[in-house]
């Protein structure tokens, strides 16, 4: 996966997003959003099924993001194939869905929207899910590749420009923290 510190999308006050290279970075980012008052219902998370298995299944690491995995185990819905079963241990926060055939786990407000739209929404794939969340298409293409290569996508709609600027500056700084 390309080093995310090399990519800095244009600042937008209406949506901030990034693909993190590992669970520790994603945990830090999620915790910072929580400290600013954002909840599991405010944050979108996307990752590959393989990434979920690597970082969030049978993990000894206890974090807020990891706790949400265990808390939501079995609460997700499976879209496609006519199967209305639940999916266990989905990889992040809020409402969760697994998009079969794409090998994607989606959590947060975007998941609720995709679940409500039904199986047809899954055909838009990862890029469609990202653009539906507010990510411009060129960023969605980049993020799609990074997610397929094991990255953890996180994005949210800030309540105000101060939150947007703070998060954008933290997530896209030259610091190696993320």
Secondary structure, DSSP 4 states (H G I P E B T S, - for coil): ---GGG--PPP-SS-EEEEESSHHHHHHHHHHHHHTT--TTTEEEEEEHHHHHHHHSS-----HHHHHHHHTTT-EEEESTT---EESS-SSSSSEEEETTTTEEEESHHHHHHHHH-HHHHTTHHHHHHHHHT--HHHHHHHHHHHHTT-EEEEE--SSHHHHHHHHHHHTSS-TT-
